[in-house]
């Protein structure tokens, strides 16, 4: 845990135990009030981040081995998400934007800790924990075997419901499998975590496309509930004349064809231009580089607005990929065969913010130039294929399925999540799947909703003066000379020493971590300290004078006066 400067327990005189030691008493009394840490609050998957990190940090204090702590942390994590190894590698960690630690030095490296926990689970063959041994009567169909569909299937199966996933391709994983390169997410890691889900009783039927091989109406007749998690597998065009040339690919199509083993011809001049600033664009660019291409990425805003994971952008630049910022495609130049041989590009400048909150790129008149190209990859965005699901779209042409906070659609018995409701992160998709599964269970059982009414503890409630500054740990990476093949994982993850150091940076926002501060500063001996490091501490309120010192001194805002 975060280190605290400790002092000896103060020795109290006899006057301190009679009538408040002669001091004025307050009617207020201390109370332990667990808060919700902001990392948990900003995690789309809803993972109990503080809990699994402090389990590792406090292992020695609580008499646990590192292995025992990691196993416990794995079960805590997988209660909400079955993908610790996967998300530890591919998630951009929106949870870290909420981390209070960043106000002191730098946010805790949460996703690297997740990865270590997940890898431990794989290496030690840990099995996902079932919540019910009773086989329920209801059956659920899940359409799509990507992260959202698999998340929902897992949460339903562990509660005893029969689940069948209908997957259009020959393997499960969705964009995790067909969109993310092996140097970021090794196939074995994905396979191992999917297998753990299948071991809970989830069935997958491959090669089943809804609207072609089976209809939604048939599924509604055969199943008690349906969860739609198609993903977004169609690229969006640039809207520029000549985009039908044979050497232009959409980003998602390029990645899918690559992962299916297709030989992709990037051209004689091995120059590829990738248009876009998201993870798909950067993944496509780094694959092209590994296939021998000289790669240029065009992005119409600046690095500050680029939505791709910053670490991946830095790695791309280190690998020799050129990124042209404030540049956008303006047209194509074709050869006699109809192939693109060059792209017309126009310089941009940033204007007023648009609906996304980012400043709108505005073309600069007269700034056009050309870049030779033997292949173009358009990775500006993507969308789902809603064939067979038109009735779920509220407004024709809206391109998204409308859902409520529980992922329910406009149609009876149908829930939806992941990219069919809007483009989002893997962690969003996982969270959608869990929320939908929980709501489906409520619909089946009539059970009430379990509300989390904890207040979020923000930085203004933390006592930063009690915490030492501790350097954020950085994992090692494979050198440039050894990583330019398609399968070598670049990020090596934390060592055991780094994992413990980084876990100890967690400030346990909103929950006791046995710092002893309240016990040391209480002049009335109204706080009892267990001998076995159990916490939170106990109260002897008959001794309390209501001085509030314990609440004022608590570093993590776990104590309140009431």
Buried (B, 14 or more C-beta within 10 A) or exposed (E): BBEBEEEEEEEEEEEBEEEBBEBEEEEBBBEBBBBBBBBBBBBBBBBBBBBBBBBBBBBEEBEBEBEEBBBBBBBBBBBBBBBBBBBBBBBBBBBBEBBBBBBBBBBBBBBBBBBBBBBBBBEEEBEBEEBEEEEBEBBBBBBBBBBBBBBBBBBBBBBBBBBBBBBBBEBBBBBBBBBBBBBBBBBEBBBBBBEBBBEBBBEBEEEBBBBEEBEBEEBBEEBBBBBBBBBBBBBBEBEBEBBEBEBBBBBBBBBBBBBEEEEBEBBEEBBBBBBBBBBBBBBBBBBBBBBEBBBBBBBBBBBEBBBBBEBBBEBBBEBEBBBBBBBBBBBBBEEEEEBBBBBBBBBBEBEEEEEEEBBBBEBEEEBEEEBBBBBBBBBBBBBBBBEBBEBBBEEEEEBBBBBEEBBBBBBEBBBBBBBBBEBBBBBBBBBBBBBBBBBBBBBBEEEEEEEEEBBBBBBEBBBBEBBEEBEBBEBEBBEEEEBBEEEEBBBEBBEEEBBBBBBBBBBBBBBBBBBBBBBBBBBBBBBEBEEEEEBBBBBEEEBBBBBBBBBEBBBBBBBBBE
